[in-house]
Amino acid sequence: MTNALALLSSRSCSCPGVRLFLLPVLGTWACLAAGNAQAQTTKRTKAEVEALIAKEGKSAPAWWDSVQVNYPNSLDLDWPQPPQGPWNAQKNVGQYVWDVINPNPSRWKEGVRFMHFLATKHQKDPKVFRRAVNAMARMYQDLLADWARAAFWWRVTGDNPLGLAQCYWELGSKDMTAKVLNRYPSDNTRYGAVIKLWADMGEFDRALKLAKAKARTMPAAAYLVAGDACRQVGKHSEALGYYEKVLSAQGGSERPDDVKRNKQRAAASVEAIKVFDLLDLKRVPDGTYKSSSLAYAGQLEVAVTVKGHRIAGVKVTKHQEKQFYSALTDTPKQIVAKQGLKGIDAVSGATMTSEAILNATAKALAGAMK
């Protein structure tokens, strides 16, 4: 291991009360990161979660030594904000992450190592240090589903309580998750992150109460997340009602482009839900069928393969997404595992992408029925 991985001499980060440690050299490394598939079934006490976060956060993943720090020599490692000049993914670190790291799963671990390198390099520059640590935490969470290490690094800066809450939930502690969410008497997030997490936890009534309150200022976003919550628990008629409200929503403080996208998403969900109950795999001949639906950045296309009246595979064949890439593989795996479209958990932080895959799959199968 390189010297950059050595313990950072108990240096305090810029967050009061937080002592920062970067990967200490311990010789043998263990990886006990909780996987997305077991997140909803694993239950841990607070003590167990704390122990896991401490153990994993202070150790390197099993893959660490096999991945090298790699980046273009043209990158400005000082990472100025806002970026200087026109968009240039070979110069600006954030744009490099967006254009090169995020869309390429083979480079996700490389991205983590690069952010760790930058955090180490900028230990005495609080702004760049925090930027690198937050980016590393996001990668651990959104790309690698390494919830324990993501939680460890979110705690270092304290900049993303909702991200930390999601990690607690995935690690198996509803109580720790609720303690964070209780700090939010209302949901002022752009896409209803607080509402979504309460719904994930099974607190359906609380989620809908927050959504109704949010609707006073952000009606399209609020009704959309309420519809998603209903859909998640199989209340499709209620979901349709909320999606119809999205389509007629007016006013509020939302960005015009967000309102437009939310209305498009609601329309796509209405179309998909109407065929959910009609789907019958016994009426679908063997073959591969394609369809598309609106994701975050644009249309997303899937190819669904049916063999022997079973879903043999779902593959995203075209998309324009620039983030949330884990949803592109996780959601198809869930559909195949469940042999259907009900009870599929949207990937954390990737509701729009997961939803598009579900909707496109529904349309593909419905169009293939004889």
LOTORPA-565877 format. One record per residue (C-alpha): residue in three letters; x, z, y. Coordinates in Angstrom, 3 decimals, padded with zeros to 6 digits, always signed. Layout:
N
REC:residuo:c1:c3:c2
REC:Ala:X:Z:Y
...
***
This chain:
370
REC:residuo:c1:c3:c2
REC:Met:+000.000:+000.000:+000.000
REC:Thr:+001.233:-000.732:+003.511
REC:Asn:+001.980:+001.868:+006.156
REC:Ala:-001.163:+000.743:+007.985
REC:Leu:-003.176:+002.420:+005.233
REC:Ala:-001.531:+005.782:+005.695
REC:Leu:-003.448:+008.792:+006.905
REC:Leu:-003.842:+008.664:+010.702
REC:Ser:-002.341:+012.096:+011.381
REC:Ser:-005.749:+013.691:+011.918
REC:Arg:-006.115:+011.886:+015.239
REC:Ser:-009.460:+012.509:+016.913
REC:Cys:-011.513:+009.452:+017.659
REC:Ser:-013.374:+009.164:+020.935
REC:Cys:-016.513:+010.714:+019.398
REC:Pro:-016.622:+014.488:+020.043
REC:Gly:-016.216:+016.577:+016.928
REC:Val:-015.195:+013.689:+014.680
REC:Arg:-011.772:+013.551:+013.070
REC:Leu:-010.688:+010.076:+012.015
REC:Phe:-008.886:+009.300:+008.795
REC:Leu:-007.945:+005.829:+007.617
REC:Leu:-007.317:+005.131:+003.964
REC:Pro:-004.816:+007.721:+002.663
REC:Val:-002.266:+006.719:+000.032
REC:Leu:-003.410:+008.432:-003.138
REC:Gly:-001.944:+006.179:-005.809
REC:Thr:-005.032:+005.631:-007.966
REC:Trp:-008.145:+004.249:-006.335
REC:Ala:-011.701:+004.631:-007.497
REC:Cys:-014.827:+002.770:-006.486
REC:Leu:-018.178:+004.473:-007.007
REC:Ala:-020.134:+002.526:-004.410
REC:Ala:-023.859:+002.546:-005.063
REC:Gly:-025.258:-000.910:-005.778
REC:Asn:-028.372:-002.307:-004.164
REC:Ala:-030.183:-002.573:-007.501
REC:Gln:-030.113:+001.182:-008.115
REC:Ala:-030.731:+002.304:-004.561
REC:Gln:-034.468:+002.800:-004.984
REC:Thr:-034.203:+004.675:-008.277
REC:Thr:-031.174:+006.892:-007.631
REC:Lys:-031.923:+010.311:-006.171
REC:Arg:-029.177:+012.594:-004.935
REC:Thr:-029.057:+015.940:-003.188
REC:Lys:-027.536:+016.192:+000.266
REC:Ala:-024.464:+017.816:-001.248
REC:Glu:-024.063:+014.947:-003.704
REC:Val:-024.395:+012.337:-000.962
REC:Glu:-021.928:+014.168:+001.268
REC:Ala:-019.427:+014.395:-001.582
REC:Leu:-019.785:+010.697:-002.369
REC:Ile:-019.332:+009.660:+001.268
REC:Ala:-016.247:+011.855:+001.612
REC:Lys:-014.698:+010.613:-001.628
REC:Glu:-015.353:+006.929:-001.041
REC:Gly:-014.676:+006.924:+002.688
REC:Lys:-011.204:+008.374:+002.255
REC:Ser:-010.264:+006.036:-000.570
REC:Ala:-009.825:+002.300:-000.876
REC:Pro:-012.177:+000.098:-002.886
REC:Ala:-010.905:-001.056:-006.259
REC:Trp:-010.398:-004.566:-004.881
REC:Trp:-008.227:-003.519:-001.916
REC:Asp:-004.761:-004.385:-003.246
REC:Ser:-005.884:-007.825:-004.435
REC:Val:-007.033:-008.911:-000.970
REC:Gln:-004.583:-009.680:+001.810
REC:Val:-005.056:-009.381:+005.558
REC:Asn:-005.581:-012.968:+006.675
REC:Tyr:-006.506:-014.427:+010.057
REC:Pro:-005.545:-017.425:+012.248
REC:Asn:-002.449:-016.865:+014.369
REC:Ser:-004.434:-018.262:+017.287
REC:Leu:-006.801:-015.261:+017.384
REC:Asp:-006.561:-012.983:+020.407
REC:Leu:-006.155:-009.651:+018.616
REC:Asp:-006.852:-007.765:+021.855
REC:Trp:-010.494:-008.794:+021.292
REC:Pro:-011.610:-008.911:+024.949
REC:Gln:-015.269:-008.415:+025.726
REC:Pro:-017.015:-010.462:+026.918
REC:Pro:-015.144:-013.326:+025.239
REC:Gln:-012.994:-015.419:+027.526
REC:Gly:-013.871:-019.101:+027.921
REC:Pro:-016.115:-021.294:+025.742
REC:Trp:-017.025:-020.506:+022.140
REC:Asn:-013.869:-020.669:+020.045
REC:Ala:-013.906:-019.122:+016.574
REC:Gln:-010.152:-019.649:+016.313
REC:Lys:-009.490:-017.513:+019.387
REC:Asn:-012.204:-014.867:+019.733
REC:Val:-012.373:-012.239:+016.975
REC:Gly:-016.133:-011.754:+017.138
REC:Gln:-016.785:-015.483:+016.970
REC:Tyr:-014.322:-015.800:+014.088
REC:Val:-016.284:-013.161:+012.178
REC:Trp:-019.588:-014.906:+012.966
REC:Asp:-018.481:-018.432:+012.067
REC:Val:-015.884:-017.883:+009.336
REC:Ile:-016.250:-014.478:+007.667
REC:Asn:-020.023:-013.994:+007.564
REC:Pro:-020.988:-017.366:+006.021
REC:Asn:-018.354:-017.197:+003.269
REC:Pro:-018.860:-014.531:+000.567
REC:Ser:-015.363:-015.220:-000.752
REC:Arg:-014.024:-013.898:+002.577
REC:Trp:-016.149:-010.781:+003.002
REC:Lys:-013.544:-008.431:+001.573
REC:Glu:-010.909:-010.190:+003.619
REC:Gly:-013.071:-009.464:+006.666
REC:Val:-013.123:-005.745:+005.850
REC:Arg:-009.347:-005.694:+005.550
REC:Phe:-008.991:-007.542:+008.838
REC:Met:-011.217:-005.068:+010.668
REC:His:-009.263:-002.184:+009.133
REC:Phe:-006.060:-003.848:+010.346
REC:Leu:-007.483:-004.126:+013.873
REC:Ala:-008.700:-000.514:+013.866
REC:Thr:-005.227:+000.611:+012.869
REC:Lys:-003.576:-001.629:+015.464
REC:His:-005.814:-000.347:+018.274
REC:Gln:-005.858:+003.381:+017.531
REC:Lys:-005.002:+004.086:+021.171
REC:Asp:-007.543:+001.667:+022.634
REC:Pro:-010.946:+003.370:+022.169
REC:Lys:-013.060:+000.316:+023.011
REC:Val:-011.381:-002.108:+020.610
REC:Phe:-010.984:+000.623:+018.015
REC:Arg:-014.722:+001.338:+018.027
REC:Arg:-015.511:-002.367:+017.928
REC:Ala:-013.362:-002.839:+014.825
REC:Val:-014.675:+000.253:+013.045
REC:Asn:-018.295:-000.697:+013.736
REC:Ala:-017.670:-004.222:+012.463
REC:Met:-016.048:-002.821:+009.328
REC:Ala:-018.983:-000.477:+008.711
REC:Arg:-021.421:-003.362:+009.127
REC:Met:-019.479:-005.459:+006.631
REC:Tyr:-019.433:-002.664:+004.080
REC:Gln:-023.188:-002.257:+004.555
REC:Asp:-024.662:-005.718:+005.140
REC:Leu:-022.223:-007.813:+003.131
REC:Leu:-020.860:-005.629:+000.333
REC:Ala:-023.698:-003.079:-000.077
REC:Asp:-021.032:-000.350:-000.217
REC:Trp:-023.279:+002.301:+001.258
REC:Ala:-020.930:+005.282:+000.976
REC:Arg:-018.063:+003.621:+002.820
REC:Ala:-020.447:+002.157:+005.393
REC:Ala:-021.818:+005.651:+006.043
REC:Phe:-018.315:+007.066:+006.373
REC:Trp:-017.348:+004.554:+009.040
REC:Trp:-020.662:+004.683:+010.917
REC:Arg:-020.032:+008.411:+011.255
REC:Val:-016.619:+007.813:+012.794
REC:Thr:-018.094:+006.213:+015.927
REC:Gly:-021.663:+007.503:+015.769
REC:Asp:-022.823:+004.210:+017.262
REC:Asn:-025.453:+003.176:+014.706
REC:Pro:-027.712:+006.045:+013.584
REC:Leu:-030.244:+003.664:+012.014
REC:Gly:-027.518:+001.958:+010.009
REC:Leu:-026.415:+005.379:+008.829
REC:Ala:-030.007:+006.278:+007.941
REC:Gln:-030.268:+003.132:+005.825
REC:Cys:-027.097:+004.153:+003.982
REC:Tyr:-028.516:+007.612:+003.281
REC:Trp:-031.638:+006.002:+001.819
REC:Glu:-029.668:+003.620:-000.357
REC:Leu:-027.477:+006.500:-001.524
REC:Gly:-030.549:+008.371:-002.706
REC:Ser:-031.418:+011.004:-000.097
REC:Lys:-034.833:+010.692:+001.477
REC:Asp:-034.366:+013.994:+003.302
REC:Met:-031.176:+012.857:+005.050
REC:Thr:-032.823:+009.567:+005.979
REC:Ala:-035.908:+011.289:+007.375
REC:Lys:-033.783:+013.683:+009.420
REC:Val:-032.280:+010.729:+011.280
REC:Leu:-035.585:+008.864:+011.642
REC:Asn:-037.299:+011.956:+013.043
REC:Arg:-035.128:+011.532:+016.141
REC:Tyr:-037.172:+008.411:+016.897
REC:Pro:-040.718:+009.351:+017.962
REC:Ser:-041.273:+005.671:+018.736
REC:Asp:-039.743:+002.404:+017.572
REC:Asn:-038.216:+000.471:+020.439
REC:Thr:-035.990:-001.687:+018.252
REC:Arg:-036.190:-005.454:+018.475
REC:Tyr:-037.516:-005.986:+014.949
REC:Gly:-039.077:-002.638:+014.062
REC:Ala:-036.149:-001.128:+012.145
REC:Val:-037.560:+002.407:+012.248
REC:Ile:-040.954:+001.263:+010.967
REC:Lys:-039.337:-000.797:+008.230
REC:Leu:-037.293:+002.129:+006.943
REC:Trp:-040.263:+004.531:+006.904
REC:Ala:-042.160:+001.898:+004.910
REC:Asp:-039.234:+001.495:+002.503
REC:Met:-039.329:+005.243:+001.938
REC:Gly:-042.984:+005.116:+000.962
REC:Glu:-044.187:+006.730:+004.200
REC:Phe:-046.736:+003.983:+004.664
REC:Asp:-049.145:+005.816:+007.004
REC:Arg:-046.328:+006.936:+009.267
REC:Ala:-044.960:+003.400:+009.420
REC:Leu:-048.339:+001.985:+010.439
REC:Lys:-048.832:+004.711:+013.063
REC:Leu:-045.521:+003.789:+014.683
REC:Ala:-046.396:+000.095:+014.473
REC:Lys:-049.701:+000.617:+016.268
REC:Ala:-047.900:+002.525:+019.030
REC:Lys:-045.254:-000.194:+019.298
REC:Ala:-047.982:-002.809:+019.652
REC:Arg:-048.718:-001.554:+023.184
REC:Thr:-045.432:-003.015:+024.430
REC:Met:-044.223:-005.362:+021.666
REC:Pro:-047.386:-006.572:+019.916
REC:Ala:-045.955:-009.556:+018.012
REC:Ala:-043.026:-007.579:+016.574
REC:Ala:-045.196:-004.533:+015.842
REC:Tyr:-047.958:-006.367:+014.010
REC:Leu:-045.426:-008.427:+012.094
REC:Val:-043.573:-005.376:+010.748
REC:Ala:-046.943:-003.736:+009.973
REC:Gly:-047.915:-006.818:+007.984
REC:Asp:-044.588:-006.733:+006.173
REC:Ala:-045.121:-003.053:+005.309
REC:Cys:-048.560:-003.804:+003.857
REC:Arg:-047.231:-006.771:+001.947
REC:Gln:-044.418:-004.677:+000.491
REC:Val:-046.903:-002.318:-001.183
REC:Gly:-049.233:-005.074:-002.340
REC:Lys:-051.902:-004.618:+000.343
REC:His:-052.196:-008.338:+000.945
REC:Ser:-055.591:-008.366:+002.647
REC:Glu:-054.371:-005.791:+005.188
REC:Ala:-051.157:-007.765:+005.616
REC:Leu:-053.135:-010.907:+006.407
REC:Gly:-055.070:-008.983:+009.061
REC:Tyr:-051.869:-007.898:+010.805
REC:Tyr:-050.329:-011.367:+010.573
REC:Glu:-053.449:-012.809:+012.201
REC:Lys:-052.938:-010.319:+015.054
REC:Val:-049.402:-011.633:+015.479
REC:Leu:-050.756:-015.150:+015.864
REC:Ser:-053.073:-014.053:+018.673
REC:Ala:-050.668:-011.568:+020.325
REC:Gln:-050.078:-011.946:+024.061
REC:Gly:-048.165:-010.076:+026.720
REC:Gly:-045.735:-007.272:+026.107
REC:Ser:-042.041:-006.935:+026.835
REC:Glu:-040.715:-009.153:+024.043
REC:Arg:-038.411:-012.092:+024.596
REC:Pro:-040.340:-015.379:+024.591
REC:Asp:-038.134:-016.782:+021.828
REC:Asp:-038.774:-013.675:+019.710
REC:Val:-042.537:-014.016:+020.170
REC:Lys:-042.356:-017.666:+019.147
REC:Arg:-040.284:-016.856:+016.038
REC:Asn:-042.540:-013.944:+015.076
REC:Lys:-045.624:-016.137:+015.305
REC:Gln:-043.936:-018.762:+013.131
REC:Arg:-042.951:-016.114:+010.589
REC:Ala:-046.480:-014.710:+010.550
REC:Ala:-047.930:-018.175:+009.956
REC:Ala:-045.475:-018.749:+007.088
REC:Ser:-046.373:-015.397:+005.546
REC:Val:-050.096:-016.123:+005.794
REC:Glu:-049.549:-019.417:+004.011
REC:Ala:-047.476:-017.787:+001.269
REC:Ile:-049.749:-014.783:+000.692
REC:Lys:-052.742:-017.051:+000.197
REC:Val:-051.055:-018.590:-002.829
REC:Phe:-049.547:-015.357:-004.247
REC:Asp:-052.635:-014.366:-006.189
REC:Leu:-053.131:-017.944:-007.391
REC:Leu:-049.686:-018.247:-008.941
REC:Asp:-049.748:-018.625:-012.710
REC:Leu:-046.437:-019.433:-014.385
REC:Lys:-048.321:-020.605:-017.479
REC:Arg:-049.529:-023.530:-015.373
REC:Val:-046.050:-024.496:-014.152
REC:Pro:-044.243:-027.123:-016.280
REC:Asp:-040.522:-026.909:-016.907
REC:Gly:-038.542:-028.303:-014.027
REC:Thr:-036.931:-027.519:-010.691
REC:Tyr:-039.135:-027.370:-007.617
REC:Lys:-038.176:-027.166:-003.946
REC:Ser:-039.827:-025.893:-000.809
REC:Ser:-038.839:-024.314:+002.494
REC:Ser:-039.880:-021.635:+004.958
REC:Leu:-038.726:-020.268:+008.302
REC:Ala:-035.859:-017.769:+008.186
REC:Tyr:-034.045:-016.183:+011.142
REC:Ala:-032.072:-019.186:+012.368
REC:Gly:-034.229:-022.023:+011.056
REC:Gln:-035.695:-023.541:+007.919
REC:Leu:-034.426:-022.212:+004.597
REC:Glu:-034.878:-024.227:+001.394
REC:Val:-034.975:-022.974:-002.177
REC:Ala:-034.862:-024.645:-005.573
REC:Val:-036.857:-022.804:-008.248
REC:Thr:-036.181:-023.608:-011.901
REC:Val:-038.867:-022.900:-014.516
REC:Lys:-038.213:-022.970:-018.268
REC:Gly:-040.712:-021.945:-020.905
REC:His:-043.135:-020.707:-018.230
REC:Arg:-040.526:-018.298:-016.894
REC:Ile:-038.570:-018.352:-013.646
REC:Ala:-035.096:-019.236:-014.872
REC:Gly:-033.453:-019.343:-011.473
REC:Val:-033.967:-019.327:-007.726
REC:Lys:-031.265:-020.775:-005.510
REC:Val:-031.051:-021.135:-001.762
REC:Thr:-029.974:-024.744:-001.315
REC:Lys:-030.091:-025.102:+002.474
REC:His:-030.096:-022.605:+005.318
REC:Gln:-028.907:-022.088:+008.885
REC:Glu:-028.405:-018.326:+008.727
REC:Lys:-025.391:-016.826:+010.455
REC:Gln:-025.792:-013.298:+009.140
REC:Phe:-027.456:-011.268:+006.390
REC:Tyr:-025.881:-013.391:+003.672
REC:Ser:-026.298:-010.828:+000.901
REC:Ala:-030.041:-011.594:+000.989
REC:Leu:-029.317:-015.160:-000.092
REC:Thr:-028.296:-013.952:-003.547
REC:Asp:-029.974:-010.546:-003.864
REC:Thr:-033.547:-011.700:-003.219
REC:Pro:-033.386:-014.583:-005.751
REC:Lys:-032.020:-012.141:-008.356
REC:Gln:-034.982:-009.812:-007.747
REC:Ile:-037.472:-012.667:-008.135
REC:Val:-035.959:-013.670:-011.478
REC:Ala:-035.794:-010.059:-012.668
REC:Lys:-039.444:-009.372:-011.761
REC:Gln:-040.655:-012.823:-012.841
REC:Gly:-042.811:-012.951:-009.762
REC:Leu:-043.035:-012.385:-006.036
REC:Lys:-044.708:-009.010:-005.765
REC:Gly:-042.804:-005.786:-005.285
REC:Ile:-039.649:-007.485:-004.022
REC:Asp:-037.609:-005.303:-001.673
REC:Ala:-036.324:-007.102:+001.393
REC:Val:-032.575:-006.696:+001.663
REC:Ser:-031.671:-004.033:+004.201
REC:Gly:-031.338:-005.555:+007.645
REC:Ala:-032.272:-008.973:+006.317
REC:Thr:-036.059:-008.933:+006.273
REC:Met:-036.422:-012.398:+007.779
REC:Thr:-034.078:-014.045:+005.305
REC:Ser:-035.597:-012.285:+002.296
REC:Glu:-039.102:-013.096:+003.500
REC:Ala:-038.237:-016.788:+003.883
REC:Ile:-036.930:-016.925:+000.310
REC:Leu:-040.133:-015.318:-000.997
REC:Asn:-042.355:-017.626:+001.025
REC:Ala:-040.474:-020.771:+000.040
REC:Thr:-040.486:-019.738:-003.628
REC:Ala:-044.242:-019.129:-003.501
REC:Lys:-044.883:-022.560:-002.026
REC:Ala:-042.573:-024.249:-004.526
REC:Leu:-044.316:-022.682:-007.517
REC:Ala:-047.795:-023.202:-006.113
REC:Gly:-047.097:-026.866:-005.551
REC:Ala:-045.913:-027.237:-009.145
REC:Met:-048.961:-025.723:-010.847
REC:Lys:-051.060:-028.051:-012.968
***
